[in-house]
Amino acid sequence: MADALSVIPANVLRNLSDKLYEKRKNAALEVEGIVKQLAAAGDHDKISAVIDLLTSEYTYSPQANHRKGGLIGLAAATVGLTSEAAQHLEQIVPPVLHSFSDQDSRVRYYACEALYNIAKVVRGDFIVFFNQIFDALCKLSADSDANVQSAAHLLDRLVKDIVTESDQFSIEEFIPLLRERMNVLNPYVRQFLVGWITVLDSVPDIDMLGFLPDFLDGLFNMLSDSSHEIRQQADSALSEFLQEIKNSPSVDYGRMAEILVQRAASSDEFTRLTAITWINEFVKLGGDQLVPYYADILGAILPCISDKEEKIRVVARETNEELRAIKADPAEGFDVGAILSIARRQLSSEWDATRIEALHWISALLNRHRAEVLNFLDDIFDTLLKVLSDASDEVVLLVLDVHACIAKDPQHFRQLVVFLMHNFRIDNSLLEKRGALIIRRLCVLLDAERVYRELSKILEGEADLDFASIMVQALNLILLTSSELAELRDLLKQSLVNAAGRDLFLSLYASWCHSPMAIISLCLLVQMYQHASGVIQSLVEEDINVKFLVQLDKLIRLLETPIFAYLRLQLLEPGRYTWLLKALYGLLMLLPQQSAAFKILRTRLKTVPSYSFSGDHQVKRTSSGNPYSQILHHSPSGSQISEDGDVVGQESGNPNSQNGINFTSKLQQFEQVQSQHRIHTRELAHLRNTSTSSLKEVQRSEETRRPTSSSSTSTVEVNRMPSRSSRKGPGQLQL
């Protein structure tokens, strides 16, 4: 220090700490001249002494004016050193950097000014302090003083110029600094960081793309900033990087894909759109690199398909199609289980579009990798079954497609039908609203006969008789009305002449016994008119209730539809189809005369001709009196004439059996099942009556416990009643 004092005059040192800027500036010029002379003389020891003096006595002084003077003095010394300043930077720069955190804003301002002047002199030699300078500038960019911010911006631009020119800058050392600060929320710091990313990316020799995964998340985070300028700057930087990715032969898609997946779920609309746009490009460009990340990408895409913003939905759908079109192989790392897990999770989405696409994925995987999917079936099957109750018809139809694909295996088919019946049993609304849709679709996908046989088999042993009856009625209505089951109806019509039709009829009969109207409908469909008449005759008072009449009303209306056109045409030959007429008259007798169904059927029967049109084109009068006397007084033989003109019944041998069908045993089977239903109905009625009686007993008990005043009042009222009755005329009932 003594050397420095001997070199610098006392008045210069005094002016260096003066409160007036001009005096400090003039003193600094004096210091610059002194250092310049010492440098010319090569006396670096004294130069070091001068710098130490400026540092210890001024920049670290408790007096603000001293600190200001020290900073301007250090800058002046650097200017005086010119080309030889590099060897003294270790002494000069640290005290200046220390001053950046000074509590006095004017000191911080002069620190920026001092470092600016130092940087202009040393240029590239300055890079060794880059990390410390960057950290200081990052803090100063958010300084509370506007003048300090302005000075920091000037210094920042100079440092950027120096870095872009330097070949000593280490991007590897800089990236950790950048990564640590990318999630800072301060808008000024964010602008500062984006500025540096953009500048460094513009330098050809600096590979910022290779380090993009380190700060990509931070850039996406800035897209939701409240400042439009920051959002615009971040978006511009991301757009530039995406363009570089498209043109680069080598990109680390994997690490960035993880970031994009998270950002695609952002609450910010612009962030989601940008993330899904990036994912779209990655799917097109990534190839094999993205195979391990397909599940995560799918997890990001599916929710976006239902996004409220149309632009996001459009990009998400395109990306989804691109991803599904890629035929990846499990041997190449394609994780079928992970994809299924994502699809299963998205089946719980509140949005129809997302659930639909999840089902498309499961269907696609079943078609491409059936064996692998079946290995994970236990993980997804329950969820797929629950989706059958979905509110969307389109979702239900799609999940039925998936189930149909799975149900190619017998055990899965049985499991599906059992669960379906279970769902119908516990949720009546599902059967009412979706039953027909589900069953019709399954009949198309899995063969109607197979489906109906399995359903009938389950219903045959159904313990819940009420449900069995309702379910059979529903299946019967679908059978009679659905265009998808036309072939099944045609097969049933061959029951009397065809073994396949007979087997199907017998398989349905046992469960159809749960509903009288279903059995009658089935017999009319397969043209077993004599048996239909027998079933009608077997009905007792308990069978003919409101539910029965409602079902009968439906049947009468169905008889007027094209499905039963053949039956109506058979009425042209009343002599040939006597049992048909008797069955129809039997139904007519069961209907209330004022009902619409009664009028419909009676009108139809009135059109039956009194002449029978035989096959040889001869017209035969059926009776001289009542045209239907042959029906009401038919011969004991009870013959039935088949469509080919052959007489079947007693005349043909066995009156109770045809084509292997024992009608007597079938009628007994029907009566047994109906007997079970009657017993069940009586038990329910008894339980209801018991419950009602118990309720009345409780009410009586409560009345006896009422307060005395209430009892007195009641007594008075009762005593008054005879007086009222006494005023009535003779013959009137008295209470």
Disulfide bonds with the S-S distance in Angstrom:
none
